[in-house]
Amino acid sequence: MLEVRDVEALDGYWLRLTLSDGRVIERDVSDALAGPVFEPVRSHRAIFEAAFVDAGSVAWPGDVDLAPETLIWGVSQARSTGTPPARMRVPRLTL
């Protein structure tokens, strides 16, 4: 199973993810940050930017995380029309 090995917060709610197979992908996670548990991540830019990798998932302070399958496959299907911020645009890889 693919896991997240590294994460970098970009503009908006975009994350650059380095996967366990070496690929780098970018995902807009704004739709995945739903519900009260994600309120601090949505409301405070510093918390969003504090994203880190924990056991193959992306996590934030306060014991909040997104599963790798959501980040790798779920988000891309839910938000296929988004484009990365222009200054951060890199070629996308097909999964």
C-alpha positions in Angstrom: 0.0 0.0 0.0 1.2 3.5 -0.8 2.0 5.8 2.1 2.9 9.4 2.5 6.6 9.9 3.2 6.8 13.7 3.2 4.3 16.6 3.1 4.7 20.3 2.3 1.8 22.8 2.8 1.3 25.0 -0.2 -1.0 28.0 -0.9 -4.7 27.6 -0.1 -5.4 24.1 1.1 -2.9 22.4 -1.2 -0.4 19.8 0.0 2.6 18.4 -1.9 3.0 14.8 -1.0 5.9 12.5 -1.5 4.7 8.9 -1.7 6.5 5.7 -0.7 7.0 4.8 -4.3 8.9 8.1 -4.9 6.2 10.0 -6.8 5.3 13.5 -5.8 1.7 14.6 -6.1 -0.2 17.7 -5.1 -3.7 17.7 -3.7 -6.3 20.3 -2.7 -7.6 18.9 0.6 -10.1 21.7 1.3 -13.1 19.3 0.7 -11.5 16.7 3.0 -11.2 19.1 5.9 -14.8 18.9 6.8 -16.4 18.7 10.2 -15.6 20.1 13.6 -12.4 18.0 14.2 -10.8 19.9 11.3 -12.0 23.4 12.4 -8.5 24.4 13.8 -6.8 23.3 10.6 -9.2 25.3 8.4 -9.3 28.3 10.6 -5.6 28.8 11.5 -3.1 28.9 8.7 -0.2 28.2 11.1 -1.9 24.9 12.0 -2.4 23.9 8.4 1.2 24.6 7.6 2.3 22.5 10.6 1.3 19.3 8.7 3.6 16.4 9.3 3.8 12.7 8.4 2.6 10.2 11.0 2.6 6.5 10.2 2.1 7.1 6.4 -0.6 9.6 6.9 -0.7 13.4 7.0 -1.4 14.7 10.5 -1.7 18.1 12.3 -1.3 19.1 15.9 -4.3 18.2 18.0 -4.4 14.5 16.9 -6.0 15.2 13.5 -5.1 13.3 10.4 -6.1 12.2 6.9 -5.6 8.6 5.7 -3.2 8.1 2.8 -6.0 6.5 0.7 -8.1 9.6 1.1 -5.1 11.8 0.1 -3.9 9.7 -2.8 -7.2 8.6 -4.4 -10.2 10.1 -2.6 -9.3 13.8 -2.8 -8.2 13.6 -6.5 -11.6 12.1 -7.4 -13.6 14.6 -5.3 -11.7 17.7 -6.5 -10.6 16.9 -10.1 -11.2 20.5 -11.4 -8.8 22.2 -9.0 -5.4 23.4 -10.2 -2.3 23.9 -8.1 -1.3 27.5 -7.3 0.6 28.9 -10.3 3.9 29.5 -8.5 3.9 25.9 -7.3 2.6 24.1 -10.4 4.4 20.9 -11.2 3.5 18.2 -13.7 1.0 15.8 -12.3 1.5 12.1 -12.4 -1.3 9.8 -13.4 -2.1 7.3 -10.6 
